[in-house]
């Protein structure tokens, strides 16, 4: 018998991999006579870097489960595909002049070659690519089903817009109020209309009202606008108020964007977690993101300098603390700010608003030590005792959460306490000995004092008492609130699914099914139009294709194609429906889904949302996509950082960075020797850095270092091809499983790989 040499390993692996492919060993049919088992990996984005050694960790685990279940007699569906739309391919096109379709196809082939070398039992006949028009035809079709739906709170399910139109014509909207409490009938200040009024509205007004109910809808939202780059940036592309690329200033800008009304499904998304086998930590992440809280909606009156009164509504989970309110805080973007600001405070408010414009929402949420704010000059009136308290604005209050305003109780909330101390505001003690004067105490166990009719009650008992009193006086009501907001679904990018709508009179109308897919047109200039629109605006003939008709210049996010791909695998070549109902009923839910915890929020929530909507509309017999979810731990690698002086293209060495205001940026480990940066290679690495300047330590630029998740976005990846070349696929597979429990993170090193190789060689030589 031949020795277990490098050449022999290559021959063995090629022989069997060729045979598997030739004989279609892993091709599976919809054999309903056998019990099914559906094993799925989160499909990869095909980056130019190819697979790194962190990718196969979950793939190897799913491969083991698939082979085991197949040997146990199950009909096993174990497919693979590619999440092929996305910004990196588009950015690569801008930097190198290669069309995203070309680079993506090349990258997919690289991934498939690598996956084949590792010997996975995928059914490649079911491969999907989200950028394939035959696939995204159905992504667009599902989007249109969502657009054509509204959420009936009475029945707790989605229904067709036609049903809502029938209800409006019959009885108006009294029984089905606007989903957004701030919505009004266009051109009026009315929240409610009758059936007769509905029938009297012109067609555009009716469409504008329906837009406020649709599950996929258009609305003006704040976006991160970079004037220098001429584009809108995602939150993770903004660092400390400047763009990741180039370090240019970023401000807020209102743009009309598509959103999905995921907030309508908040309660069902929470309840659904009780039906699935996810880890406790994963469920907690989703619960925290949804952020359910029960409390009260309270109306305060605000007096401006001319004694004019305005209603200010707040949501609070602690209405029992209403007598401890010492000031009010509005989000800087709150609609009342301009109305109530006094002449004396106008300059200060405008200066503060300019500051907030440069802050991303992530920065505002993450910054807990920095205390900022400005006084409006107006005062709010406590609805119970008439006490007047000042109204401030501050970045720590977000306009999209709750009502965009809070009642501040410094004795019971630490952030309010710090704010009061910073600005010298009074602090009322309503919790007696529980407040020591030095820090807030959020207790619910104190006996209330200085609280009028609540005096002597334990705080948690007082909550219901005060809500009852609010409702009696007509100044408030019990309310459930969710931190989660509707999902922004527009991207000012080229490489994504076009929106399958046509605008007439500035209102979107669904394309007909037979007109799908609306394919991406050919484009050579992938840069933003400079107006905030996507690159498709560079094709005026495509946008304005007929009289008074235009197409959307935005595209969908990568989440769109990934929100339903597991359904398409059940029937991937069907050109009549997104998947045959018999195939969907047979394969049903994914039995085991394996992937990284970084997808805990966006991908998993959007997948769960789309499945629930399709279930409501009668297309699926289940409303949770994944029975069991396993999150493999991260394989970590050595990362390197350079430090850019904020607002410049100058980089300062690690030992000198504390002398400057800097932002850390990941740098490719391949151009760093130890900690020494190869400056010439760095300038060639990305066009943005071609003219970079450096402040050195001696004659060297020293990089920062950290152990982090291995990721192409961190530029710290190790290619598995090198391991397979030297040791073979079986050694790689076994070694990754020997690194430790699947769910735990572990550092990558090859110290133990020789031991695994020797074990396999000894095993080989037994026969």
Protein Blocks (a to p, Z undefined) as FASTA:
>chain_A
ZZddfklmmmmmmmmmmmmmmnommbccddfkbccdddddddddddfklpafklmmmmmm
mmmmmmmmmmnopacdddddddfbcjklmmmmmmnopafklmmmmmmmmmmmmmmmnopa
bdfklgccfklmklmmmmmmmmmmmmmpccdfklopacdfklmmmmmmmnojmlmccfbl
kbccehiabfbdcfklmmmpcfklmmmmmmmmombdcddddddddfklopacdfklpggh
iafehpiacdddddddddddfklmmmmmmmmmmmpccdfklmmmmmmmnopacddddddd
dddfkopacddddddfblmlmmmpcbdcddfklmklmmmpcfklmmmmmmmmmmmmmpcf
klmmmmmmbccdddehiacddfklopacdddddfkbcfkgojlpacddfklomklmmmmm
mnopacddfkljmpgolaccfbfkbccehkljmgoiafklmmmmmmmmmmmnopaccddd
dfbdcddfbdcdfbbcddfbddeehiacdddfklpccdddddfblcdehnopafklmmmm
lmmmcghiacdfbdcdfklmmmmmmmmmmommbckbmbdfklmmmnmpafbdcddfklmm
mmmmmmmmmmmmmmmnopaccfbfblbacdddddddddddddddehiacdcdfklmmmpc
cddddddfklcghjaccfklmmmmpmklmmcccddehjaccdddddddddfklopaccfk
lmmmmnojklmmmmmmmnocfklccdddfklmmmmmmmmmmmmmmZZ
